[in-house]
Amino acid sequence: MRARRVLRLSAVVAGLGLTSLALSGAAANPPDRTPAVGPPLPALQSAYPPKVGLPGRLNSITDVPGVRVGQVQSRTAPFLTGTSIVYFPSMSVASVDQRGGAPATKETDLLSPLNSNPGVNAIQLSGSSMYGLSATDGVIRYLENRGEGVPLGSVGVAPIVPAADIYDLGRGGDIKARTGPEWGLVAASANAGGPVRQGAWGGGTGARTGGLKGGVGTASVYLGDGIYVGAMVIVNSAGSPIDPATCELLGAQFGIGYEFAGLKKPSMSECQPPKTTSTKGDGLNTTIAVVVTNAPLEKAAAQRMSGNAHDGMARAIRPIHTLYDGDTVFGVSTGKGTPLRINDPAASPQLNAIFGAGADTLSRAIAKAVLAADSVGGTSSYCDRYPSACTKLPQANVWRTHGKAVEMTRALFDRASKDLKVTPLPR
């Protein structure tokens, strides 16, 4: 039986155009949850060449040209946290929309259309709350070593790395077991353009959502004429991603193609919805995301895209934007050429399509994050809480096992610490 399950998953992976990654320092795969019976193979394939209205080849933010992702984490007590980096090899136009009442963010003022900053080199989505914001120092060093950033003449460069972090402190044990500059350097050094590992990895390692395990999710859509929209999210919300009446995932209704093929409504015996929905939260929340397109956008249009994407967050998580959350969405354009402008009526149809796709893609990414999560840190995953919903969902195992997610070790940490040394004060 085990051999048949492994072969079946291998066939699914081949159909998705993915291959197993033997990566130095990569995290070990979690237990195989591939069901004995699943949807037919064609129902799991992404269209390639891409078809309008369907996901890109990887159904990932990395389908958008000019986007790479790096992730690092520790799932070994007392740690349960990590860092995810969305890296843009070519500085890209970016803005942000922050709506939660308790954000942990950095360098977001630079992204206002009123300010002169030309773009970003990377965006950090991380754990460890305000303490984890220091992980950007390692990302900045990685970029500085490559000469990437705003030119400063003979002095060097100023890499631009905005950040938003979730509150996951103490979930693995010690509240001081958290990320820092070494984690940012390792994550940035591990950036890749292939599949993104989803679930409880990277910045989503310690995430929770409405009493369930949260994590990293990503999705994409092809709009035609070479234009993609992609999203990457860390789901760590006070609100719930499930319908309290049916226990179905709210974001799954926005699925396109066959990405949620096989997902079922949980059985009545498993679904015991609460009589009321709590909005108190536990103070340990925040959902953060990056939405990207390769259509050329002005900075104001990137901000509008990030604002509209919050609609997708609101459709997939209820309640959202509470005083216990720091919900933040970054909007990025990797496109070159004449930018689309929000005050140009001729650009409105294309912009509206991009903005709408950004919201829907974020909803789908949220659902994928919850489905890909495995039970860790004493918090049950959706598929473990409602197993009848996931018995024919082998793609969830693909999402949680494919893509690079480096497990932080003492050797990696020490090497990064050495690489981060700066000029000492003279004696």
Secondary structure, 3 states (H helix, E strand, C coil): CHHHHHHHHHHHHHHCCCCCCCCCCECCCCCCCCCCCCCCHHHHCCCCCCCCCCCCCCCCHHHCCCCEEEEEEECCCCCCEEEEEEEEEEEEEEEEEECCCCCCEECCHHHCCCCCCCCEEEEEEECCHHHHHHHHHHHHHHHHHCCCCEECHHHCEECCCCEEECCCCCCCCCCCCCCCHHHHHHHHHCCECCCCCCECCHHHCCCEECCEECEEEEEEEEEECCEEEEEEEEECCCCECECCCCCCEHHHHHCCCCCCCCCCCCCCCCCCCCCCCCCCCCCCCCCEEEEEECCCECHHHHHHHHHHHHHHHHHHCECCCCCCCCCEEEEEECCCCCCECCCCHHHHHHHHHHHHHHHHHHHHHHHHHHHHCCCECCECCHHHHCHHHHCCCCHHHHHHHCCCCEECCHHHHHHHHHHCCCCCCCC
